[in-house]
Amino acid sequence: MRLTRARLLGLALLGGLVPMISTATQAQEANWPTRPIRVIVPFGAGGTTDLVARLVGQEVSKALGQPLVMENRVGAGGNIGSDACAKATPDGYTLCMGTISSHAINASVYPKIPFDNLRDFAPIALLGSQPNLLVVANSVPAKTLPELIALMKAQPGQFNFGSSGVGTSTHLAGELLLQMTGTQAVHVPYRSSGAIMTDVLSGILPMTFDNFSSAWPHAREGRMRAIAVGSPERAPQAPDVPTVAETLPGFVSISWHGLFAPAATPRPIVERLNREVRAALQTADIKARYNELGITPADYTPEAFADFVAAETKRWGDVARRANIRAE
């Protein structure tokens, strides 16, 4: 096919524009950020995810020279805020917090989730994790996990266990316990951790898994009994409380919080954010606050965090499917 002179001139001009566009894009990335950065928190203000976002965000803001502005956009177990992040312009000015619920479990329990948790996000950094703690009301005679399992087997279906909602990490932790022990119990979803603690304290609810930071203060004061933690190792704040895995090898149930960006966010921006987050997690202030909350800081590259999210998605998806869990 013959090319006209005008066509040849157009191609030559286009060839000159491509490097110019690439250079301009690189310059924008090098100068990033030049304005405030929005961080969508898909859960309510005052919760652990919101608290972690603000703690780390303050330190990262100092390093970037621009504020990280938190926007709580709640609903559908974190799906509404996460979807807004997935569909945002991938320019580094919209980020979002993600958790084991929004970025691992929800993919298997919500029948019509509006995004792909693995494809539509660029994982930036794991900010921290904390174990789920198995506690029972003081009226329950079991003092150890083997005693609790024996009690549940002796009274099949007579126990209730609470969680902070269908498809949450505390719900899936309870289901995994039932699956690994061959026991039965009725799941009772609550709207908040505070409501769960109230019912365990009063003896209305015999047992529950809850975030360590929510349940341990009550157990430490003797108002309920800590049976076991879901982390692979014992919690430094409660060294006398065994892990579930000491009785049920392979059991792990932790809640985690991470920072994500829309999938096409430029790699240099993702890497810069990862460096600043990891540096922030090493500061004395965050280490001290995390220790108070029972949160363990992380030190993951973006690649390691992506692998972690994929593994969590598969593991908890298998648990949800075996239990036939569906959230509306």
Secondary structure, 3 states (H helix, E strand, C coil): CCCCHHHHHHHHHHHHHHHHHHHHHHHHHHHCCCCCEEEEECCCCCCHHHHHHHHHHHHHHHHHCCCEEEEECCCHHHHHHHHHHHCCCCCCCEEEEEEHHHHHHHHHHCCCCCCCCCCCEEEEEEEEEEEEEEEECCCCCCCCHHHHHHHHHHCCCCCEEEECCCCCHHHHHHHHHHHHHCCCCEEEECCCHHHHHHHHHHCCCCEEEEEHHHHHHHHHCCCCEEEEECCCCCCCCCCCCCEHHHCCCCCCCEEEEEEEEECCCCHHHHHHHHHHHHHHCCCHHHHHHHHHHCCECCCCCHHHHHHHHHHHHHHHHHHHHHHCCCCC
